[in-house]
């Protein structure tokens, strides 16, 4: 799901790093859902300096 969001929004980040970060993100928040995946993508976009278009 995270890969799909990142592809959609054009976020360029190494897939192996993205996978590890997303798993850690979900684990520390106690949930694995689409909402948590999107929250991770929003955080990643902010760290990369990319504005997500809605």
N, C-alpha and C positions, 0 to 999 in steps of 0.2 A: 504494500500500500504506500509506503514511504517513497519507494522508487517511482511510483506512478505520479505522486504529487510533485516530486522533484523534477521529473521529466516535463510535466505539464507547465510548471513555473520556470523552467530553464535554469535550475540550480545546478551548478557544476561543482561537485564534491566527490572525492573518491568513494566508490561503492562500498569497499570494505570498511572504510572509516565510518561511512554513513550507517551501515548495518550495525556496527558495534555501538555507535552513539545512540541509535534508535532503540536498541535493546536495553541499554543502560537507562535511557530516558523512561521507557515503559516500566522497567523494573523499579526504579526509584519512585515512580508515581503510583505503583500498585495496579496498573490497568493496561491491558492491551486492546485498544479499540481504534476505530477510525478517528475519533476525536483526539485521542492522545497522539496518534500518528501525525495528524495535522498540526497539533500544538508543537511537536518536535520540528516539523517543517517550518513553521513560523519562526521558531527560535533559530534554526539553521539559517534561514533567509536573513534574519537580523544580524547574525554573526558574519555573514558573507556580504552584508551591505546591499542586499537586493530587496526592493519593495515588491510585495506580492500584489498583483492586480486582481481585483475581485470581479 
